[in-house]
Amino acid sequence: MIELKDQIKEILYGYVACRSITETAGEKSAEAYFLDYFGKQEYFKSNPELYGAYPIEEDHLNRAAVFAMVRGEGDDAVVMIHHNDVVGVEDFKLLGDLAFSPDELNEALAEISDTFADEAKADYESGGYLFGRGTCDMKGGGSIEMALLSRYAQDPAFRGNVIVLGVPDEENLSAGMRAGVKLLAELKDKYGLNYRLMINTEPHQRKDPDKGVFSFGSIGKLMPFVYIRGSLAHAGKVFEGINPTNIMAEIVRRTESNTDLSDVVGFEAAPPPTWLYLRENKEAYDVSMPLTIRGCLSVLTLSSMPGEFMERFKGICHDSFQTVVDDLNRSYEKFRKACNKEYAPLPWKAKVVDFGQLYEEARAGHGEEFERKYRDKLDEIRHNLDAGEESLIMANFDLVDWVYNYIDDLSPRIVTGLMPPYYPHVANCLGFEDERPEIAELYEKLNAFTEKTYGQTYVKEYYYTGISDLSYSGIRGSEKLEDDLSKNMPFFGGIYDLPLGDIEKISMPCVNIGPWGKDFHKLTERVLKEDLYVRTPEILNYAVKMILGE
């Protein structure tokens, strides 16, 4: 393992040099680097079927998930995953060209390190950290996986099977991992593999600098959207209409940072929801109310399923709508009294539907014509998305607007739904620890190893909260989940593919074991060299050998 340090460094510098910024053609360079690295090794020259690229279907950048596998004795298998895309380097400013060259960047940072926050400055001056885009998030972890697999390939008596999977697009919609799941399902069938554990090597962050972190699961993510159609009126005739911004404001007030909507498992809690987008439809000033307003929020989950949350969310939307109607009636009654006129309640009624119900209403009214034009509209949206002419958020609301062309009832209502991406929450405590003794003992054995080997304690958490591709390591109840997503997510099954059956098929326990890193996505992104080159490789190797029975 001592000799592994130089190998990891060599892999990492080459990997980082690939400017694989997410959602760009540069992601193909990381894919090519991975394949070239393994393609030069004797094991893979002799077994070319054990490495390769698995194309992402209908991908506008022609990207692929890449894999390499070492086959040994038996059917048990460990899967190690990493993403090879990185975020952009806008924050590097004039140092942008050096972001992918760690040594050159390190020299250049000397000129500006005095402007860093105290911790970043101290870390830079210590010389113990490697700076550069992707060194931490997460080509460092990927390089460790690649180096370890190369070692396993040289062991003729290796026990078990190990797959390394490198995927693009994690920083965006995880198209790479969604394709990778299909690949793993195919490999399972082809070689009769028994998947025992998925290991991710995302960097970990520490609250206590003396304690590392192992994550035995990953937080989930939903992106609910709200589309509210009001009733137009002149600003001088406010009681003749209903302003959708008023309803939306009430929904936001009830949900933003509301910890009652946060899942709690043990002593871990999901951060509460926050709104990411909010906009009404007016493109120019006039004296009318807006007709519609739309918004979406981020909801992180530890235990709530999409159908369950959306029913609760629809209830909040209905109550918010009713509150606004009641408030309007009270205001209108006072207004009429002030004008010495008789009061009669306003005609507004609270109405909330999900996107599936809106679709069925349009289909019931316009039949095959609607269905045919709806398919054409999806094709148009796909083209616009691939060409970068429209964002996913705008495309989603463009589709809802379009469906309204076929809705005959134009009374005010709220439409709820889900936008991609969807990340299932996963945690070993949700079943695997009860079913598999070796998983229940995994933390204790890993921590005993780190304490004995380095005098280093690692704490246990069930959810990696940074959102990761581990979310696709397994699900249960894929048919119910597919039904819930079909009702709520307009792009599901068409523009956004989620192979739920394959995810359930490969379901396995998971863990994140990554080096200590800081300032992900920032100019000062960095990884601790001791963790990168020494500790994490040895911990990963220990975990693999333990699960495979050595």
N, C-alpha and C positions, 0 to 999 in steps of 0.2 A: 504494500500500500504506500510505502514511502516514495517509490518511484512514480506513483500515480500523479503526484503534484505537477511535474513538468508536462505530463500528458494532458492534464486538465487545462493547464495554462495555454498550451499550444492550441487545443481545440477551441477554447474560449476566445482567444484573440482572433482566430479565423472566423468564428461564428459572429462575433461582435462586428467584424469588418463588413459583414453582409448588412446592407442598409435596408433591413426588412421592416420598414415602417408599415404599420397596419393599414389595410385598404389601399395599398399601392402595389405596382408590379414588382417592387423590390422584395416582396415576400418570397418570390420565386428563387431569389439568390440564396436564401437560407435553406430552402428545400434542396437546391442543387448541392450546396455545401455538405449537407447531411448525407446525401446519397454518394457523393464523391468520397467522403471520409470512409464510409463502410465498404464502398465498392473496391477500394484498394487493398483490403485485408484478405488474406488467404482463405479464411473461413467462409467469407461471403462470395469470393470467387468460386469456391467449390460448391457453395449452396446459394446460387443466385436467387432462388425462389424465397429465401428467408429475409430479403430486404427489398424495398421498393417504394413506389409512390402510389397512393390511392386517391384518384382525382375526386374533387368535390363536384358533384353533379351541377351542371348549368351555372358554374361559377364564372362571373364576368371577368375575372383575372386569371382563370385557368389554374387556380391553386390546387394543391394536393396535401393530404396528410402523408407523412413519410414514416416508415417503420423499419426496424431491424430486429431480428429475433435469433436468439441462441437456443437451440434445442438440446436438451440433455436427457437424462434418465427419468422416465415417468411422465405423467400428464399434468401434474401441478404446474401452475404458471403464475408469475408475478408480472404485472404491467407497470412500467414507469412512463409517465407522461410529462411533457413540457410544451410550452408554446414558444415558437421562434419568431413571432412578430413583436415589434416594439412600438412605443408611442413616438410621436414626432419630436423634433429637436428645436422647436421655435424658441424655447427659453434659453438655448445656448447662445443665441444672437451671433456675434462674430466668431464664436468658437464652434459653430455648427459643423464645420468640416472635420473637426477633431473629435467630435462626440463618439465616433466609432473607432478611435485609435487610443486606447487607454494610456499608453506611455506618453505619447505626444500631448494628450489632454492634461495629464498630470503635471507636465512641465508648464503648460500654459496657465493652469489654474493658480500657479504661484503669484501671478500678477493681480488676481482678483480675490484671493482667499480671505483677505482682510474684510471683504464685504459680506462674507458668509455669516450665518447665525453661529453662535458660540460653539454649539456641538459639532456642526459641520466643519468649522475651522479647526477645532481640536482634532477631529478625526483625520482631516487632511494632513495636518502637521505631524501626526503620529506615524504616518507611513503605513499604517496597518490596514488601510482600506483601498480597494480598487475602484476608481471612478470611471464612469462612461455609460453611455446609453446601452442598456441591456445587460450590463455586467451583473446587475442585481435582478432585474425583472425582465426575463428570467433565463437568459442564456448561460448564466453561471450554473444554475441547477441542471440545465440541459446538457452542459458540457460534462458534468459529473456523471450523468446517466450514460452518456456515450462512451466515456472512458471506462466505466465499470463493465459495460457490455463487451467492450473490446477485450478486457481481461477474461471474462467468462468464455469468450469464443476460443481462447487459447487453452482452456482446461478440457482435455478429452474425457475426464471423468465427472464432468459437471452434472449435478443432480437437479432435475426440474427444467423449467423453461422460463426465459426472461424476454420480454418484448419492450423495446424502447419506442415510444410513439411521439413524434414531433409534429405539432400542428400550427397552422396559421390562424389569424383572425381572432385570437382570444381577447384582444383589446377592443374588439368590436362586437360581433354577433356569435362568436364561437363556431363559425361554419366548419373550421378544421376539425374540432372535436366531435361535432355532430356527424361528420363523415368518418372520423376515426372509430366511432362506435360501430358503424356498419362494418368496417374492416375487422374490428375485434370479434364481431359476431361471425364473420366468415372464417377467420382463423380458428375460432373455437370449433366450428363444424369440421373444417378441413383436417385439423390435427387432433381432434378430440381433447381439447385443452380443458382443464379444470381451473378456472380463475380463482386464485386464493386472495389476492390483494392488489389494489391499484395504489401506486405511490406517485404523488406529485412532488415537485421540488421547488415550488414557489418559495421565495425568501420569506422568512418570518421576522416579525418585529417584536421588540421586547419592552415590557414595562419596567422590568428589573434587568439591568445590564448583566447581572450574574446568572440569569436563568433563561435558558432557551425555551422554545415552544414547539410542541408536537400538536398538530391538529388532526383529529380523528373524524373529520367530516368537513363539510363546506356549506356556507349559508346559501339559501335560495333567494331568487329575485323574481318579482312580478312587476309588470309595468301597466297598471290599470289606466284606462283613459276615460274621459268624460266629454261628451258632446252635448251641449244644451241648446235647444232651439226655443227662443222666446216668441214674443209677438210684437211686431214693429209698431211704434207710435212716435209721434213728434214729441220732442222734449217738453213742449208746452202742454202736452196731453198725456202725462205719465200714467194716469189710471186707465187709459184706453189700451195700453199694452202691458207687457211684462218683460222686464229687462233681464236677460240671461246672466249678465254679470253679477246681479244681485244673488241669484241662486248659486252661482259658482263660488262667490265669496263665502257663502254660508257653508258650502261643502269643504272648501279649503280650511276655513276656521275650525271645522270639526275634525279634520284629519291631519293637518300639518303638525308634525312632531308629537302626535297623540300616542302616548305610551300604552294606552288601552288597546291599541292595534298592534303592539309588539308581542311577538311570540316569546315565551319564556320556557326554557328547558333546563331543569336543574338550576344552576346559578348563572346561566348564560341567557342573555336577552338580546333579541334583535333590535338594532337601532330603529326608531320609529319612522313612519313614512315622511317623505318630503316631496314637494311638488317641483318638477323639473321643467315644466313648460306650461304656459298659460297665455292665451291670446284670443281676442275676439276677431270677427271676420272683416271688420271695416278696413278698407284700403285708403280711404280719404275722409276728410272731415265733412260731416253734414250734421243737421240738427235732429236726426233720428236716433233712436236706440239701435244698438247692434242687433242683428237677427240671431246670430249664433255666437257661442264662445266654446272653446275647446281647450283641454289641458290634459296632462298626464303626470303621474306621480310614481315614485320609486317605492316599492314595498319589499322589504327584506324578510325572509321567512325562515323559521326553524322547524315549524310543524304544520302550519296552515297550508292546505292544498288550494289550488286555484279556484275550484268551484265553491269551496267553503268560504274563502275570503270574498269572492265576488258577490255571493248572496248577502254577506254582511255589509259589503260596500254599497250594494243596491239599496239596502235598508237605510243606510246613512244618507244616500242621495234622496230617497223618498222623504225622509224626515226633514231634510234641509229644504226641499221644495215646499213641503207643507208649511214649514216655519215661515218662509218668505210669503206665501199666500196669506197666512194668518196675519203677518205684520202689515202687508199691503191693505188688507181689509180694515184693520184698526186705523191705519193712516187715512184710508179713504173715508171711513166713517167720520173721523174728526174733520176732514176737509169739507165733507158735505154739510156737516153741522155748522162749520164756520161760515159757509156760504148760504146758510139757512135753507138748505135743500134736503129733500128726503133721501135716505140712504138705502141702497140695496146691495147685497154682497156682489163682489166681482165674480166673473164667470170662471176663473182659473181653477184647475184641478191638478193635483200632483200626479204625474205619470212618469214611470221609469221603465225602460225596456233594455234588454241586452242586445248586442249587435245581431245575434242569431234571430231574435224575435223581429227586429227591424227588417232583416233580410227576408224572412218568411212573409211578412206583411206585404213587402214589395212584390215577391214572387206570386203570392195569392192574387194580387190585383192585376198583374201583367204577364204572368205565365212564362211561356218559352221565350218570348221576346226579351223579357228581363234577364233570364238566365243566360241567353246567348250574348247579350250586350254586357252582362256582368263579367263573363269570361274574357271578352275583348278588353274590358276596362282593366282587368288584372294584368293582361299581357302588356297593355300600355304602361301601367305602373311599373311592371318589372323592367321594361325598356328604360324608363326614366330613371329608375334607381340604378341600373347598371351603368348608365351614361353619366351619373352624378348630377342629373338635372333636378332631382327632387330628394329631399331627406325622407327617412323612414317615417318620421312623425308627420310631416306634411302629406306624405302619400297616404297614410292611414286616414287622416281627416278628409283628404280629397275623396277617398272612396266613400266615406260616410255621407259627405255632401252629395256625391253622385247618386247614391242609393235613394236619397231624399227626392230625387227627380221622379221616382216611382211610388212615392208615398202620398196617398190621397188625403189622409188626415194630417193637417198641418197645425193642429193645436199644439201648444207648448209641451215639451217633454224632454226628458234626459235619456240619452243613450250611453250605456256603459260598455266597456269591452277591455280587451288586453292587446297590447302591442308586443311584438318581439323585442328583445329575446326573453325566453323563459328559462330560468335556471332552477331546477329542482333542488331542494335542500336535501342533503345526505348527512347521515351521522351513524357511526357504528352502534351507538347506544339505542338506535331505533329498531334493533332486531339482531344484528350480526353478533353482538357481544353475548346475547343469550344463546345463540345457535352454535357458535364456534369458540371453543375454549381458548384456542391460540390467539384469537382476536381480543378476547377479554383480558388476556395476560400481556398483550403487546406493549402497552405503555410501561408496565412495571419492568419488563425485561429490557426495553430500550433505555429507560432511565437508569436502571442498575448498571447497564453497560457504560453509559456516559459518565456516571459518577465514579465508576471504577477506573475507567480509561483516562478521563480528563479532569476528574474532580468537579464536573459540571452537572448541575441539576437542570432538568427540563421539566416544565410544567405541562399539564394536559389540558387541552380544550377540545370540545366536541365540534366546534364550528370555526373554520377559517373564514374570517369575516371580510376578506378582500374580494370575494367572489372569484371562483376559479372553475376550471374545466373538470374538477373532481365531481361537480354537480351531475355529470353524466356517467358516473361510475355505477349507478344503479337506481332503479325505482321499483315500486310495487303497485299493482293495480293500474296497469297501463291503459286498459280499455276505458275505465272510468275517467282517467286523466285525459285521454284523447277526446272523449265526449265533452268534457268541460272546456277544453281548449277550443274545440270546434264551435261551440256555442258562443264563445267570448272573443276569439281572436280572428279578425277578418283575414289575415294573411296565412293562417295556419293551414298546412297541407298543400299550399301553392307556392307563394313567394317565400314562405318560411317553413322549412322542413325540419321536423323533429322526430327522429326514428324511435318512438317510444317502445315499440315491440322489441327492437334490438337492444335498447338500454336495459329493459327488464331481462332479456335473455342473457346478457353478460354480467348481470348484477353481482357485485363483489364488495367486500369491505374496502375502506380507503384510509389513507393517512397522508398528511403533508409533512415532509421532512426536507426542509430547505435551509440554506445558509442564512446567517443574520445579515439583513440588509436594511438600508435606510433611504428615505426620500425618493420612493418610487416615483417615476414620471417627472422628476425635477432635474435641474442642472446638476445638483449635488447627489444624484443617484449613486449609491456606492454599496459595496459588499465587503464584509470582513474577510480578509485573505485567509486567516487561520481556519475559519469555517469553510470557506470555499475549497481550499486545497487539502485540508487535513481532516477536520472533524466530520463534516457532512458526508464525504465519501465513505469514511469508515462506518458511520452510523447506517448509511444506506446499505452498504455491503452486509453489515450484521443483520439488518432487517430482512434482506432478501434471503440470506442463508438460513435464517431462523424459520421463516415461513416455508421454505422449500425443504426443511427437515435436516439441514446439515448442522 
